[in-house]
Amino acid sequence: MAEAPMTLEKLQQLITRGPFNRWLSFTVLKMDAEGIEVKAAWREEWVVNPERRYTHGGILAAIVDVAADYAIAAQFGRPVPTIDIRVDYHKAAMPGDLIARARVVRMGSQYSTAETYVYDSEGALVASGRGTYFTVSPKS
């Protein structure tokens, strides 16, 4: 039986299925042939330094990873395990929602690669990264 094509609504259901992703408050804004765009709603718990109020780098890395993974899921039909990820930090992410734009770089039968760019509420690039994901179909 052929799998139904991925829709924005189905991708939203997949991405919010996990408790961590729900905690990050992801909303899928866009899904097309170029990739996906998701919003992570800012939370006070992201602050690492109360005096400076910037977002912890681990949160940015998680957003990079999740967006890249679900860019693959949008094409593959399911999220896949992360094998490796690299994140670059460009600027402190201050309080405010973050927008992640992710696209598949290479779709393979065993391994796939996707990249993500994360922007603050003013449109400045705060982080970017690239991940490799294990895309072998699970055994029944």
C-alpha positions as CSV (number, residue, x, y, z in Angstrom):
1,M,0.0,0.0,0.0
2,A,1.4,3.4,-1.0
3,E,1.9,5.9,1.8
4,A,-0.1,9.1,1.7
5,P,1.9,12.1,0.7
6,M,3.2,14.3,3.5
7,T,1.1,17.3,4.3
8,L,1.9,20.3,6.5
9,E,-0.7,19.0,9.0
10,K,0.8,15.5,9.1
11,L,4.4,16.9,9.5
12,Q,3.1,19.1,12.4
13,Q,1.6,16.0,14.0
14,L,4.9,14.1,13.6
15,I,7.1,16.9,15.0
16,T,4.9,17.4,18.1
17,R,4.5,13.7,18.9
18,G,7.6,13.8,21.1
19,P,7.4,15.5,24.5
20,F,10.8,17.4,24.0
21,N,9.6,18.8,20.6
22,R,6.3,19.8,22.2
23,W,8.3,21.6,25.0
24,L,10.2,23.5,22.3
25,S,6.8,24.5,20.9
26,F,7.5,23.8,17.3
27,T,5.1,25.1,14.7
28,V,5.6,24.1,11.1
29,L,5.2,27.2,9.0
30,K,6.1,26.0,5.5
31,M,6.9,22.8,3.7
32,D,7.8,22.7,0.0
33,A,10.3,21.3,-2.5
34,E,13.0,23.5,-1.0
35,G,12.6,22.3,2.6
36,I,10.7,23.2,5.7
37,E,10.4,26.3,8.0
38,V,9.5,25.9,11.6
39,K,9.1,28.3,14.5
40,A,10.3,27.5,18.0
41,A,8.3,29.6,20.5
42,W,10.7,31.3,23.0
43,R,10.7,30.1,26.6
44,E,12.2,31.7,29.7
45,E,13.8,28.3,30.5
46,W,16.1,28.7,27.5
47,V,18.0,31.5,29.2
48,V,21.5,30.5,30.3
49,N,22.7,33.7,31.8
50,P,20.0,35.7,33.7
51,E,22.0,39.0,33.5
52,R,22.6,38.8,29.7
53,R,19.4,36.7,28.9
54,Y,20.8,34.9,25.8
55,T,19.6,31.4,24.8
56,H,21.6,28.3,25.8
57,G,23.6,26.8,22.8
58,G,22.1,23.4,23.5
59,I,18.7,24.7,22.7
60,L,20.0,26.1,19.4
61,A,21.6,22.8,18.6
62,A,18.4,21.0,19.4
63,I,16.5,23.3,17.0
64,V,19.1,22.7,14.3
65,D,18.8,18.9,14.8
66,V,15.0,18.7,14.9
67,A,14.5,21.0,11.9
68,A,17.0,19.0,9.8
69,D,15.5,15.7,10.9
70,Y,12.0,16.8,9.9
71,A,13.2,18.2,6.6
72,I,14.1,14.6,5.9
73,A,10.9,13.3,7.4
74,A,8.9,15.5,5.1
75,Q,10.4,13.6,2.2
76,F,10.9,10.2,3.8
77,G,7.6,9.9,5.7
78,R,9.1,9.5,9.2
79,P,11.7,11.1,11.4
80,V,15.1,9.3,11.5
81,P,17.9,8.9,14.1
82,T,20.7,11.4,14.1
83,I,24.2,10.0,13.5
84,D,26.2,13.2,13.6
85,I,25.6,16.9,13.8
86,R,27.7,20.0,13.6
87,V,26.4,23.4,14.9
88,D,27.9,26.8,14.3
89,Y,26.9,29.7,16.5
90,H,26.9,33.1,14.8
91,K,25.3,35.5,17.3
92,A,23.7,35.4,20.7
93,A,20.0,34.5,20.5
94,M,18.2,36.9,22.7
95,P,14.6,36.4,23.9
96,G,12.1,35.9,21.1
97,D,10.8,33.2,18.8
98,L,13.3,31.5,16.5
99,I,12.7,30.5,12.9
100,A,14.5,27.5,11.5
101,R,14.8,26.8,7.8
102,A,16.0,23.4,6.9
103,R,16.6,21.5,3.6
104,V,17.8,18.1,2.6
105,V,21.3,18.2,1.1
106,R,21.5,14.5,0.2
107,M,18.8,11.8,0.4
108,G,20.3,8.3,0.5
109,S,19.0,4.8,1.1
110,Q,21.2,4.4,4.3
111,Y,22.3,7.9,5.2
112,S,20.9,11.4,4.5
113,T,22.2,14.9,5.2
114,A,20.3,18.0,5.9
115,E,21.2,21.5,7.0
116,T,19.4,24.2,9.0
117,Y,19.7,27.9,9.5
118,V,18.2,29.5,12.6
119,Y,17.1,33.1,12.7
120,D,16.0,35.4,15.5
121,S,12.9,37.5,15.5
122,E,14.7,40.3,13.7
123,G,15.9,38.0,10.9
124,A,19.5,37.7,12.0
125,L,21.3,34.4,11.6
126,V,22.0,33.0,15.1
127,A,23.0,29.4,14.4
128,S,23.4,27.0,11.5
129,G,24.3,23.3,11.2
130,R,24.3,20.2,9.3
131,G,23.4,16.7,10.3
132,T,23.7,13.1,9.0
133,Y,20.8,10.8,9.7
134,F,20.2,7.1,9.5
135,T,17.5,6.5,6.8
136,V,17.5,2.7,6.5
137,S,14.0,1.4,6.9
138,P,13.3,-0.2,10.2
139,K,12.9,-4.0,10.3
140,S,9.3,-5.2,10.8
